[in-house]
């Protein structure tokens, strides 16, 4: 039987939101995009963030990205979660994905959350490491390697599935669809901006 409360862990650019969306569609789970709860207008943190996380975590069925752990989300989400999917992909894979995603969003002026838009090159090459998304990714690349053993110890009820390559995740989600008798669309191919 599919899990009813799912956390997707991984470094920035690993594809957490895409997988959460697909899994939500497949298993009929509400996908709560946690970035949308965190970012207010002009990229300012929303004061209601943790209250909103607490509210949706009380629901019976959801899938979300496991982020903002330093802001207190683990203490709210982990006790309620049932399954953790860890996207532990190679650096070259997540780097390419993040670079491409950021560039495409900037060129298309894609609105993300609460009127915010990707800042493109400014976001990728900003001198402040906390505003430079590429430096942030590199600095936090191994954070789940340090954090996950502790989470498993603190929350032993959480089932963990770890994917080391996107092919593994794709094979798994296809197997879930087949077991459910549901046909799923392949992941959207992104046009390569090269």
ABEGO torsion letter per residue (X at the ends): XBBABBBBBEBBGAGAAAAAAAAAAAAGBBBBBAAAAABBBGGBBBAAAAAAAAAAAABABBBBBBBGAAAGAAAAAAAABABBBBBBBBAAAAAAAAAAAAAAAAAAGBBBBGGBBBAEAAAAABABAAABAAAAAAAAAAAAAAAAAAAAAABAABBBBBBABAAAAAAAAAAAAAAAGBBBBBBBBBBBBX
